Amino acid sequence: MTLFRLDASIRVEGSASREIADIVVDEWLATHPGDAIERRHIGVDVLPADAWPRAVSAMYVPESDRSPEQKSAVALAAALVDELLAADAIVLAIPLYNFGVSQHTKAWIDLIITDPRAAAGEPPLLAGKKVILCTVRGGAYGAGTPREGWDHSTSYLRRILGDVWGSELTVVEREFTLVGVNPALDDFKDMAASLHQQALASAQEAGKALATSA
Ligand SMILES: Cc1cc2nc3c(=O)[nH]c(=O)nc-3n(C[C@H](O)[C@H](O)[C@H](O)COP(=O)(O)O)c2cc1C
């Protein structure tokens, strides 16, 4: 079987989203030893920013008349969709940046939606496929906090992955990853440590459920 893993953090060392996704992968491999883990690191090996406009413009041009740049953008979009369709299950590790969806994740989603298999919507691209979204935030956005409602990434990703693409989505979240990094947040050390442990436990539970259901 195949697990597809996407990482959108712009760093590798000390990444909280990768820590959570690592646990999901470990749980998968514990149940499916030797399985292939197909990976794409869009925060580090970034998708070309001009691929999306080229793939969109190619939609209005017959295949035989497309420029080499349009053909290569269409091929890249198809490769991204192939990765998802070939996977038995999917884990995505995506941080919150600047209160919104990371630009690399948006580029990945936009490009995928140019492919006819994703655009058609019927059946949805990931219908019935199990997806775990591991998302992390430096701050805290819960009910009653000063920035309640400022996380414009997680709700968007729920819409695309669950509602538009039809996946069976599980979200594992960790907040306050900047506690211990930003001294202004030092008062929240105990809370952050507890949230960290809860996120690791949730990742283990979600990973186990994913692996055993596949
Ligand atoms: C450029 C940049 C912008 C960020 N913007 C936000 C933000 O708007 N809200 C927030 O809570 N955290 C923000 N963070 C903090 C990250 O969400 C946090 O460091 C997270 O742990 C990053 O994911 P990673 O640990 O997997 O690399 C930002 C971090 C960076 C580097």
The ligand as an SDF file (V2000), in Angstrom:
LIG
                    3D

 31 33  0  0  0  0  0  0  0  0999 V2000
    6.7950   33.7030    8.1820 C   0  0  0  0  0  0  0  0  0  0  0  0
    5.9890   33.1150    9.2940 C   0  0  0  0  0  0  0  0  0  0  0  0
    4.7050   33.5620    9.5180 C   0  0  0  0  0  0  0  0  0  0  0  0
    3.9560   33.0250   10.5660 C   0  0  0  0  0  0  0  0  0  0  0  0
    2.6920   33.4640   10.7760 N   0  0  0  0  0  0  0  0  0  0  0  0
    1.9780   32.9810   11.8010 C   0  0  0  0  0  0  0  0  0  0  0  0
    0.6540   33.4420   12.0580 C   0  0  0  0  0  0  0  0  0  0  0  0
    0.0830   34.2500   11.3450 O   0  0  0  0  0  0  0  0  0  0  0  0
    0.0090   32.9260   13.1200 N   0  0  0  0  0  0  0  0  0  0  0  0
    0.5640   31.9910   13.9410 C   0  0  0  0  0  0  0  0  0  0  0  0
   -0.0880   31.5570   14.8880 O   0  0  0  0  0  0  0  0  0  0  0  0
    1.8170   31.5280   13.7210 N   0  0  0  0  0  0  0  0  0  0  0  0
    2.5290   32.0140   12.6730 C   0  0  0  0  0  0  0  0  0  0  0  0
    3.7800   31.5570   12.4360 N   0  0  0  0  0  0  0  0  0  0  0  0
    4.3260   30.5130   13.3230 C   0  0  0  0  0  0  0  0  0  0  0  0
    4.1860   29.1390   12.7230 C   0  0  0  0  0  0  0  0  0  0  0  0
    2.8500   28.7870   12.4930 O   0  0  0  0  0  0  0  0  0  0  0  0
    4.8300   28.1580   13.6690 C   0  0  0  0  0  0  0  0  0  0  0  0
    6.1830   28.4990   13.8760 O   0  0  0  0  0  0  0  0  0  0  0  0
    4.7340   26.7380   13.1870 C   0  0  0  0  0  0  0  0  0  0  0  0
    5.2360   25.8980   14.1980 O   0  0  0  0  0  0  0  0  0  0  0  0
    5.5110   26.5530   11.8910 C   0  0  0  0  0  0  0  0  0  0  0  0
    5.4090   25.2230   11.4370 O   0  0  0  0  0  0  0  0  0  0  0  0
    6.6490   24.2180   11.5830 P   0  0  0  0  0  0  0  0  0  0  0  0
    6.9840   24.1620   13.0460 O   0  0  0  0  0  0  0  0  0  0  0  0
    6.1750   22.9190   11.0600 O   0  0  0  0  0  0  0  0  0  0  0  0
    7.7880   24.7770   10.7810 O   0  0  0  0  0  0  0  0  0  0  0  0
    4.5180   32.0480   11.3940 C   0  0  0  0  0  0  0  0  0  0  0  0
    5.8290   31.5800   11.1440 C   0  0  0  0  0  0  0  0  0  0  0  0
    6.5500   32.1090   10.1080 C   0  0  0  0  0  0  0  0  0  0  0  0
    7.9410   31.5990    9.8540 C   0  0  0  0  0  0  0  0  0  0  0  0
  1  2  1  0
  2  3  1  0
  2 30  2  0
  3  4  2  0
  4  5  1  0
  4 28  1  0
  5  6  2  0
  6  7  1  0
  6 13  1  0
  7  8  2  0
  7  9  1  0
  9 10  1  0
 10 11  2  0
 10 12  1  0
 12 13  2  0
 13 14  1  0
 14 15  1  0
 14 28  1  0
 15 16  1  0
 16 17  1  0
 16 18  1  0
 18 19  1  0
 18 20  1  0
 20 21  1  0
 20 22  1  0
 22 23  1  0
 23 24  1  0
 24 25  2  0
 24 26  1  0
 24 27  1  0
 28 29  2  0
 29 30  1  0
 30 31  1  0
M  END
$$$$
